[in-house]
Amino acid sequence: MKKYIILIGILLFFRSVGYSQDPRFSQFYANPLYLAPSFAGATEENRLIMNYRNQWPAVPGVFVTYSFSYDRAFPEFNSGVGVLVTHDRAGSGRLSNTNIGLLYSYDIPVNRLLHIRPGLTFKYTQTSIDFWRLVFNDQITPGGTNPGIEQPPFDNVADIDVGTSVLAYTDKLWLGVTVDHLLRPNRSLYGEESRVPVKYSIFGGAQIIKKGRLLKPVEESLSLAFNFEGQAQFTQLDFGLYWYKNPLMFGFWYRGLAGFNYGFDRDALIVLVGYKTKELHIGYSYDFTISELLGSTGGSHEISVMYEFKSNKKRKRKIHAIPCPEF
């Protein structure tokens, strides 16, 4: 009963004003095109990625997110292109958001070590709900209530959106910034105006240990990384480390800083286990809730699958690899 009491309390507290955020991935480097369009084509040639996140499974009808992306490198043009599809669903009414985006990035070699990679994304976005799956108080209260709940005139609404990013990196360091929802698409199902807030991300890290033979794949590495995100009044900081020992990857993260006005709020501890070969990367992570919702959410599960492959045609030029992890 504790989890239901907490949820009811939250709903009552925010009964007059509602806020929302974009889906967050714990394995944000395993969904690079979602993190920043600058990562489009940041692969040897072709890359397919699938992501699944189930947040708070102990609470019925909450957040499930799916993501699929494909990108390809064109090193002869210093460019990369990609396509990204995301779908998240929440609640018994299956309130969902679907985004289909086209991405482009361009690699600028400043010198032998430093590269700068700007990127752009153009998206079609759609919000929908299955109104007839919802249950309201006028349906379960004897005699009903007055007034009743009015069905929205639309069961889906569509709009367009734009995002941009820039990424700077060397052989061991990387730092990037993403700004999304520049057009602030409208998601109101009642024909009114409900604009999505602009979202920004600042991410980066350093590869402090790297072992491998010359011209051979990395055999062992240790990386520190962070990702800070903000949207409307919400902020979130993830920071932690990755340790890779061929073919296994282990990660440990802390998520906090949920709001500057309230200090360093705790949210979750995240553990990651991954398996990596030259072509296939598989990762699983679990979020241990450490906030006041401890014991009520069931944590969060996330799975990522990445497959990189080449065509038979040999490339005359190779991309300058970004040192950040793939999980």
QUIDAVEN-V895347 format. One record per run of one state. SS is the DSSP state (2 for helix, 1 for strand, 0 for the rest). FROM is the first residue (numbers start at 1). TO is the last residue. Records with the same first field share a line. If there is no record, write none. Layout:
SS: FROM-TO ; FROM-TO
//
This chain:
0: 1-1 ; 14-27 ; 36-36 ; 40-45 ; 56-62 ; 78-78 ; 91-94 ; 110-114 ; 129-130 ; 134-136 ; 141-155 ; 170-172 ; 181-185 ; 187-194 ; 196-198 ; 212-219 ; 232-233 ; 246-247 ; 257-259 ; 263-265 ; 277-279 ; 290-299 ; 310-327
2: 2-13 ; 28-35 ; 37-39 ; 75-77 ; 131-133 ; 137-140 ; 260-262
1: 46-55 ; 63-74 ; 79-90 ; 95-109 ; 115-128 ; 156-169 ; 173-180 ; 186-186 ; 195-195 ; 199-211 ; 220-231 ; 234-245 ; 248-256 ; 266-276 ; 280-289 ; 300-309
//
